[in-house]
Amino acid sequence: MSKKRKIVIIGSAYPFRGGGLSTYNERLARAFIQNGDDVVIHTFSLQYPNFLFPGKTQYSDSPPPKDLNIKITVNSINPFNWIIIGRKLRKYKPDIVIIKFWIPFMGPCLGTIARLIKKNKHSKIISIIDNIIPHEKRLGDWALAKYFVKAVDGFVAMSVSVLDDLEKFDSTKPKLFCAHPLYDSYGDIIPKEIAKQKLGLDFSLKYLLFFGFIRNYKGLDLLLEAFSLCVKKNTSLRLLVAGEFYTDSSPYFEIIKKHNLEEFVLMHNDFIPDEKVAEYFCASDLVAQPYKNATQSGVTQIAYHFNKPMIVTNVGGLAEIVPHNKVGYVIKPDAHEIAEAILKFYDEGKEEEFSRNAEIEKVRYSWDNMVNAIDKLVIR
């Protein structure tokens, strides 16, 4: 589009850690900047109260991005702050306000700010929806999400299942599906041997990767049970678990102990900074996402960036993104099926074929597609 537009993105960004939300919002901002637009990100001065945050820290150790205009303004629990920010942005009169919605807790904050901005009769409020019905449900979720939905002009859902869920909240506002774009901001592909060296891994072994924050719905317990079956038939396999626990870790270590997997499972349970992500993916042969329920996953789009084969379960939108027996395997969230898929991958030597297919398939997931989807909603 030729006219330079004023775009505001409200949501997580630096100084909050990457790992999903911040990485996404910052990459989206760059896509609009490349499109010739003027972009400001309004991130949180307080995102979660510490007692609600399940990890070790919310904040990044990395230097701030020099190419982005990020303002630290929004307090998620202070209604007076919502009014101040809403009025300020109403006067600023952005052409488009983009809000990434992922949890009902944020409904009052983001919904109130959106309502105040809309009073200028100019700004279009577009929300990119991760989940409208959360994986881990809490009392009041529906009412909080509904409050937010009423304040928005149009929606981009990143899986068909979320698009269907949105219909339960609103059946009239414009909404469309656009798949999660590639996470292509983690650097270039590096040779497997170099990646293994950087992580101190054994060159002679084969590594399966589970990556990202560990929550109960992500099925690491299923993967550990499956892996206990795999190593009985192939002792050269190793499972690399890279990510911070956002739930009680003891049940997972109990499974490892029960099956004597201490030698076969490498638990790297600190937050993985952006500059280390490439090492984990490039050192691995296969990425496993054994989720018990899901909508979509940013891990899929990191794996695509690094041309990595995947095993995913047939829940939510995962099967929409990973073609079965082409880029990987789509199976039920069942330990025996997961084990069969892992062993089949190695027994049939599928890594090279699936990697080539991933390189072809990932062209579908450009950031231009997301920009175009938002533009379509704006002009409706």
C-alpha positions, -999 to +999 in steps of 0.1 A: +000+000+000+014+034-010+001+055+019+022+054+050-001+044+079+002+048+116+000+014+132+000+006+169+007-029+182-004-034+218+011-064+236+043-081+248+076-069+235+110-060+249+119-059+278+098-090+281+114-122+270+109-138+236+096-173+234+064-165+216+045-133+223+073-108+222+090-125+193+058-125+174+049-088+180+083-076+172+085-096+140+050-083+130+062-048+135+091-053+112+068-067+085+047-036+086+078-014+086+091-032+056+057-025+041+064+013+045+042+019+076+050+038+108+048+013+137+048+018+175+046-010+199+030-003+233+042-031+256+036-037+293+051-019+322+035-048+342+024-079+322+016-104+350+018-099+387+047-121+399+024-145+418+006-153+385+037-158+364+048-195+364+084-190+352+115-177+368+115-142+353+094-123+328+123-101+316+149-104+289+187-103+295+193-093+258+199-057+246+168-038+233+161-040+195+175-009+179+152-010+149+118-008+168+099+020+185+088+003+218+070+022+245+067+007+280+032+019+290+005-007+297-002-020+332-024-051+330-040-047+364-044-009+368-077+005+354-065+041+357-035+032+335-059+017+309-079+049+307-047+070+304-033+048+276-067+045+258-072+083+258-036+089+246-039+065+217-074+078+209-057+112+203-028+097+184-054+083+159-036+053+146-050+039+114-048+003+127-044-010+162-033-047+164-038-066+196-025-102+200-049-120+224-038-151+241-054-153+276-087-141+291-068-124+320-059-097+296-095-091+285-103-062+308-071-043+302-070-047+264-107-045+259-109-012+278-080+004+260-096-007+226-130+008+235-114+041+244-093+042+212-124+035+190-141+067+203-120+086+178-141+070+150-110+065+129-089+036+143-096+000+133-090-025+161-078-059+147-070-088+170-047-117+162-061-146+183-038-173+197-066-188+218-100-175+227-107-205+249-075-212+269-058-246+272-059-243+310-093-231+320-101-208+349-133-194+364-145-163+346-126-170+313-156-168+291-168-134+305-134-118+303-128-130+267-163-119+257-156-084+270-125-082+248-142-096+217-169-069+219-142-042+216-126-055+184-135-047+147-120-078+131-101-110+139-073-131+125-073-166+138-041-186+133-059-220+132-093-231+119-102-245+154-098-210+169-118-195+140-146-219+150-142-210+187-146-173+178-180-180+163-192-189+198-183-154+210-193-134+179-209-145+146-211-111+128-177-094+129-153-101+101-128-129+108-105-150+088-079-177+091-042-170+084-016-195+095+011-186+120+040-171+100+075-184+102+097-175+131+126-165+109+143-142+134+165-169+151+194-168+127+205-190+099+207-227+097+241-240+110+256-274+103+245-301+127+280-309+138+287-273+148+253-271+166+261-303+185+296-290+194+281-257+208+257-277+230+283-302+241+264-331+225+278-364+213+283-364+175+276-402+173+241-399+188+207-390+173+187-362+190+149-357+192+139-322+204+111-311+226+112-273+227+095-245+246+078-237+279+067-269+296+030-270+305+008-300+312-012-297+279+020-300+258+023-337+265+059-341+276+048-369+299+035-388+268+067-382+250+088-395+279+067-426+281+070-430+243+108-425+245+111-452+271+098-476+244+120-462+217+153-466+235+146-503+241+149-507+203+174-480+195+200-471+222+215-443+200+185-421+205+185-391+229+157-368+238+166-331+243+141-312+264+148-275+260+126-252+279+115-238+313+089-255+334+057-236+338+042-264+359+054-288+386+084-306+372+084-335+396+060-358+376+083-356+346+114-365+365+095-394+381+088-408+347+125-405+338+134-423+370+108-450+366+121-459+332+158-454+339+160-427+313+186-405+330+212-415+303+188-409+274+170-377+283+188-344+285+169-318+305+179-282+296+153-265+317+163-229+317+148-203+294+164-207+260+175-172+248+170-162+212+206-165+203+207-202+214+175-214+196+193-222+163+217-245+181+189-267+196+170-270+163+200-275+141+215-302+164+183-322+163+170-346+137+133-343+146+110-320+166+082-335+187+051-317+197+030-343+215+003-319+226-028-331+243-047-301+231-036-271+211-046-244+186-014-237+168+022-236+179+051-212+173+074-242+177+061-255+144+071-223+127+106-223+142+110-259+131+099-249+096+125-221+095+152-246+102+138-272+078+132-297+105+109-327+103+082-329+129+059-353+149+027-336+159-005-348+174-039-344+157-053-318+180-063-282+173-046-268+143-013-287+143-024-312+116-033-282+093+003-271+093+023-303+091+013-326+062+014-362+073+041-383+058+055-353+039+071-330+065+065-354+094+039-375+111+005-366+125-005-391+152-029-394+181-017-381+215-008-416+226+025-429+239+026-460+217+017-441+185+044-415+193+069-442+198+060-459+166+064-426+147+098-419+162+111-454+154+096-453+119+113-420+112+147-434+121+142-469+107+132-456+073+158-428+072+132-400+066+152-370+078+166-359+044+133-363+026+112-346+052+137-317+055+135-311+018+097-310+019+098-287+049+119-262+029+093-263+002+063-262+024+074-232+046+070-208+017+033-208+025+040-191+059+053-157+050+047-125+071+034-108+040+004-132+043-003-120+078+000-083+067-023-089+038-049-107+061-049-077+084-053-053+055-083-073+042-101-069+076-093-032+077-110-024+044-141-046+050 
